[in-house]
Amino acid sequence: MDSQVDNLIWKLRRRQIVGSRLTAIETLLVLRQYITKAKFTTIDQLIQKIKGIGARLVAAQPTEPVVGNIVRKVLHHIREEYKTAANKPGSSIQSSAFSLRNFVVSGQPRHQATLQKTEARDHLTRSRSDWHHDNHAESLKPVIMEAIQDIFDELETVYESVSKSAKDHIHSDEIILTIGKSRTVESFLKAAAHTRKFTVIVAETAPSYGGKSTAKALASAGISTFLVPDSSIYALMSRVNKVILGAHAVLAQGGIFAVSGSLMVATAARAHSTPVVVCTGQFKLTPLWNLNNEYGSADIENPDAVLGFDEGSLVDKVDVVNPYYDYMKPELIDVLITNDGDHPPSSVYRLIKEAYDDADHEL
């Protein structure tokens, strides 16, 4: 099993797995295989083992936060199944633990209440010890496998789920602007094209030029599409009705990391009071507040695409930085469209609270 984990670490370090969704699926496959073959006598042992694997995977590629997100989501499901099993009638985990309310209502003397509290703690300890025995902990494996399959289903249908509300956000004869290559945004626009006629302006996104493939895909789907250079974004923004962007990661405060150039687009949109919509799957929500620093990029690419080494007279005189992602503050975003509905950036903390446990924020 360690060989499968090492193989995924090797792929992550060498960037052989590209894309948040594919990275999430590969991570989930490794975790499912590990849990299937894992030997453990307590749920705590399983949680700690998965946390250890998660820490290694995150360290292998810190710029892919979905790795940690999937680990946290699996841990959350394990804890939820644990609580569900504990609350079932007849479960050995159930106990009538001491509470201040019970003490006040019953009006019992302090020494008697203290004695009951001690007995309740002893009973809870014995119950958890019994339940943690191998035959009880191992019996949760099928239920955990079902929960992991639910995560797989969510990842498989994330594009369709996000695109369900496309017709509610895009109206006929609108002009939409987007940048870069995002499968989520592409699916969103194609879904809206089934019932709406609109025009899409795609920025070419130099130096990666991911916008070219997006423009080609949209044009092939019958959508009126224009490919423009990045330098014309501000000049065209006054005619744009809506900006639609993808996201690499959604941070705890509601900000996002998106393809380089997105910050320029969002800033121009704010100057023209143009709404900015971000399409993303919930598996990209991360409890981290920032991946680097407030104005930094989560990843840096080869600067040769910006200034080639053949420009010898300039290379020695300048420092060239080619960021792959821009950080966008939540103030620049109007709404996040996820596979679980539409949310303002201020609600991201609540979504994270529902998706992960506080104990798993740090792997």
C-alpha positions in Angstrom: 0.0 0.0 0.0 2.9 2.4 0.7 4.0 1.9 -2.9 0.7 3.4 -4.1 1.1 6.4 -1.8 4.7 6.8 -3.0 3.6 6.6 -6.6 1.0 9.3 -6.1 3.6 11.5 -4.3 6.0 10.9 -7.3 3.3 12.0 -9.8 2.4 15.1 -7.7 6.0 16.2 -7.4 6.6 15.9 -11.2 3.3 17.5 -12.1 2.2 14.4 -14.0 -1.4 14.9 -12.7 -2.8 18.2 -13.9 -6.2 19.7 -12.9 -7.9 19.9 -9.6 -10.6 17.3 -10.4 -8.2 14.7 -11.6 -5.9 15.3 -8.6 -8.9 14.9 -6.3 -9.9 11.6 -7.9 -6.4 10.2 -7.8 -6.1 11.1 -4.1 -9.5 9.6 -3.3 -8.6 6.3 -5.1 -5.4 6.0 -3.0 -7.3 6.7 0.2 -10.0 4.2 -0.7 -7.5 1.4 -1.4 -5.7 2.2 1.8 -8.8 2.0 4.0 -9.9 -1.2 2.3 -6.6 -3.0 3.2 -5.9 -1.1 6.5 -5.7 -3.0 9.8 -6.9 -1.0 12.8 -8.5 -1.7 16.2 -9.8 1.8 16.9 -11.3 4.6 14.7 -8.6 6.9 16.1 -5.9 4.7 14.7 -7.5 4.9 11.2 -7.9 8.7 11.5 -4.3 9.2 12.5 -3.0 6.9 9.7 -5.1 8.8 7.1 -3.8 12.1 8.5 -0.3 10.8 8.1 -0.8 9.9 4.5 -2.5 13.3 3.9 0.4 15.2 5.3 2.8 13.4 3.0 0.6 14.1 -0.1 0.1 17.8 0.8 3.9 18.2 1.3 4.5 16.6 -2.1 2.6 19.4 -3.9 1.5 22.3 -1.6 0.1 24.2 -4.7 -2.7 21.6 -5.1 -4.9 22.3 -2.1 -7.6 19.8 -3.3 -5.3 17.0 -2.1 -5.7 18.2 1.5 -9.4 18.9 0.9 -10.2 15.4 -0.2 -8.3 14.0 2.9 -10.3 16.2 5.2 -13.5 15.3 3.5 -12.8 11.5 4.0 -11.9 12.2 7.6 -15.1 14.1 8.0 -17.2 11.1 6.7 -15.4 8.7 9.0 -16.2 10.9 12.0 -19.8 11.2 10.8 -20.2 7.4 10.4 -18.6 7.0 13.9 -21.2 9.4 15.4 -24.1 7.7 13.5 -23.0 4.3 14.8 -22.6 5.7 18.3 -26.2 7.2 18.4 -27.9 4.0 17.2 -30.2 2.4 19.8 -28.4 -0.2 21.7 -25.0 1.1 20.8 -22.3 0.4 23.4 -21.1 4.0 23.0 -24.2 5.6 24.3 -24.0 6.8 27.9 -25.9 9.2 30.2 -23.0 11.5 30.8 -23.3 14.1 33.6 -24.6 17.5 32.7 -25.0 20.8 34.7 -28.7 20.9 33.6 -29.4 17.5 35.0 -27.7 18.4 38.3 -29.8 21.6 38.6 -33.1 20.0 37.7 -32.6 17.1 40.0 -31.4 19.3 42.9 -29.0 16.6 44.1 -26.3 17.3 46.7 -22.8 18.2 45.4 -21.1 15.1 46.6 -23.8 12.8 45.1 -23.6 14.7 41.7 -19.8 14.4 41.8 -20.1 10.7 42.3 -22.5 10.4 39.4 -20.2 12.4 37.2 -17.3 10.0 38.0 -19.4 7.0 37.4 -20.6 8.4 34.0 -17.1 9.1 32.9 -16.0 5.5 33.9 -19.0 4.1 32.0 -18.2 6.2 28.9 -14.5 5.1 29.0 -15.5 1.4 29.2 -18.1 1.8 26.4 -15.7 3.5 24.1 -13.1 0.9 24.9 -15.5 -1.9 24.1 -16.7 -0.3 20.9 -13.1 0.4 19.8 -12.5 -3.3 19.8 -11.5 -4.7 16.4 -14.8 -6.4 15.6 -16.7 -3.1 16.0 -14.2 -0.8 14.3 -13.7 -3.1 11.3 -17.5 -3.3 10.8 -17.6 0.3 9.8 -15.5 -0.3 6.7 -18.5 -1.0 4.4 -20.3 2.2 5.5 -17.1 4.2 5.1 -16.7 2.8 1.6 -20.2 4.0 0.7 -19.4 7.4 2.0 -16.3 7.5 -0.1 -18.3 6.4 -3.1 -20.6 9.4 -2.5 -17.5 11.7 -2.8 -16.6 9.9 -6.1 -20.1 10.6 -7.4 -19.8 14.2 -6.5 -16.6 14.6 -8.4 -17.9 12.7 -11.4 -21.0 15.0 -11.7 -19.5 18.3 -10.5 -19.6 19.9 -14.0 -23.2 19.0 -14.5 -24.2 20.0 -11.0 -22.6 23.5 -11.3 -24.1 24.0 -14.8 -27.7 23.4 -13.6 -28.2 27.0 -12.7 -26.5 28.4 -15.9 -29.8 29.6 -17.4 -30.6 31.6 -14.3 -27.4 33.6 -14.5 -26.9 34.0 -18.3 -29.7 35.8 -20.3 -30.2 36.3 -24.0 -28.1 38.8 -25.9 -25.7 39.2 -23.0 -21.9 39.6 -23.5 -19.9 37.4 -21.2 -16.1 37.7 -20.6 -13.9 34.9 -19.4 -10.2 34.1 -19.2 -8.1 31.0 -19.3 -9.1 27.4 -19.6 -11.6 26.0 -17.1 -13.7 22.9 -17.7 -16.2 24.1 -15.1 -16.7 27.5 -16.9 -16.8 25.8 -20.3 -19.5 23.4 -19.2 -21.4 26.2 -17.6 -21.4 28.3 -20.8 -22.3 25.3 -23.0 -25.3 24.5 -20.7 -26.6 28.0 -20.9 -26.3 27.9 -24.7 -29.1 25.3 -24.9 -31.7 27.9 -23.9 -29.9 31.3 -24.5 -28.2 33.1 -27.3 -25.3 35.2 -26.1 -21.7 36.2 -27.0 -18.5 35.2 -25.1 -15.3 37.2 -25.2 -12.3 35.0 -24.3 -9.0 36.6 -23.3 -6.1 34.6 -24.7 -4.3 34.4 -21.4 -0.7 34.9 -22.4 1.8 33.4 -22.0 0.0 30.0 -21.5 -2.7 30.9 -24.1 -5.2 28.7 -22.4 -7.9 31.0 -23.7 -7.4 29.8 -27.3 -8.6 26.2 -26.5 -11.5 27.6 -24.6 -12.5 29.8 -27.5 -12.2 26.9 -29.9 -14.4 24.6 -27.7 -17.1 27.3 -27.3 -17.2 28.1 -31.0 -17.5 24.3 -31.8 -20.6 24.3 -29.5 -22.2 27.0 -31.6 -21.6 29.9 -29.2 -20.7 33.2 -30.7 -17.1 33.6 -29.5 -14.4 36.3 -29.8 -10.7 35.7 -28.9 -9.0 38.9 -27.8 -5.6 39.8 -26.4 -5.3 40.4 -22.7 -4.4 44.1 -23.3 -7.9 44.8 -24.6 -9.8 43.6 -21.5 -10.2 47.0 -19.9 -11.3 48.7 -23.1 -13.9 46.0 -23.7 -15.2 45.8 -20.2 -17.7 48.7 -20.6 -19.6 46.5 -23.1 -19.5 43.3 -20.9 -22.6 42.3 -18.9 -21.0 39.7 -16.8 -17.6 38.2 -16.0 -17.4 34.4 -15.4 -14.2 32.9 -14.0 -13.0 29.5 -12.8 -11.1 28.9 -9.5 -8.1 26.8 -8.6 -8.9 27.1 -4.9 -11.4 28.9 -2.7 -9.9 30.1 0.6 -11.6 30.3 4.0 -12.2 34.1 3.8 -13.9 33.8 0.4 -10.9 34.8 -1.7 -9.8 32.6 -4.6 -6.7 31.6 -6.5 -7.5 31.7 -10.2 -5.4 31.6 -13.4 -3.0 34.4 -13.9 -4.8 37.4 -15.4 -8.0 36.9 -13.4 -7.1 39.7 -11.0 -6.7 42.1 -13.9 -10.1 41.0 -15.2 -11.8 41.4 -11.8 -10.2 44.8 -11.1 -11.4 46.1 -14.5 -14.9 44.7 -13.8 -15.0 46.4 -10.4 -14.1 49.7 -12.1 -17.0 49.3 -14.5 -19.4 47.8 -11.9 -19.6 44.6 -13.8 -20.6 41.5 -11.8 -18.0 38.8 -11.3 -19.2 35.2 -11.1 -17.0 32.3 -10.1 -17.9 28.7 -11.0 -16.3 26.1 -8.9 -16.9 22.7 -7.2 -17.2 22.5 -3.5 -14.2 20.2 -3.3 -12.0 23.2 -4.0 -13.1 24.9 -0.7 -10.1 24.9 1.6 -9.9 25.9 5.3 -6.6 27.6 4.7 -6.6 31.4 4.8 -3.9 31.8 2.2 -1.5 29.5 0.3 1.4 32.0 0.2 0.7 35.6 1.0 -2.0 38.1 0.2 -0.5 39.3 -3.0 1.5 36.2 -3.9 0.9 33.4 -6.4 0.3 29.8 -5.4 2.6 28.6 -8.1 5.3 29.9 -10.4 5.9 28.7 -13.9 9.0 28.7 -16.2 9.9 32.4 -17.0 11.1 31.4 -20.5 7.6 31.8 -21.8 7.8 35.5 -20.8 11.4 36.3 -21.6 13.4 33.7 -23.5 17.0 32.8 -22.5 18.0 33.8 -26.0 17.5 37.4 -25.0 20.9 37.5 -23.5 21.2 41.2 -23.2 18.0 41.5 -21.1 18.1 38.3 -19.1 21.1 39.4 -17.0 19.5 42.7 -16.2 15.9 41.8 -15.0 14.2 39.3 -12.8 11.3 37.6 -14.6 8.4 36.1 -12.7 5.7 34.1 -14.4 2.9 33.4 -11.9 0.4 30.7 -12.7 -2.3 31.9 -10.4 -3.6 35.3 -9.1 -5.1 35.8 -5.7 -8.4 37.6 -5.8 -9.9 39.2 -2.7 -13.5 38.3 -1.8 -14.4 42.0 -2.3 -13.9 41.5 -6.1 -16.3 38.5 -6.3 -20.1 38.8 -6.4 -21.2 35.2 -6.2 -19.8 31.7 -6.1 -21.7 29.1 -8.1 -21.0 25.6 -6.7 -22.5 22.1 -7.1 -24.5 22.9 -3.9 -26.0 26.2 -5.1 -25.1 29.8 -5.2 -23.2 31.5 -2.3 -21.7 34.9 -1.5 -18.0 34.9 -0.6 -19.0 35.7 3.0 -20.7 32.3 3.3 -17.6 30.2 2.5 -16.7 29.8 6.2 -20.1 28.2 6.8 -19.6 25.8 3.8 -16.2 24.8 5.1 -17.6 24.3 8.6 -20.1 21.8 7.1 -17.6 20.0 4.9 -14.7 19.5 7.3 -14.0 19.0 11.0 -12.0 21.7 12.9 -9.7 18.9 14.1 -8.6 18.2 10.5 -7.8 21.7 9.3 -4.1 21.0 10.1 -3.0 17.7 8.7 
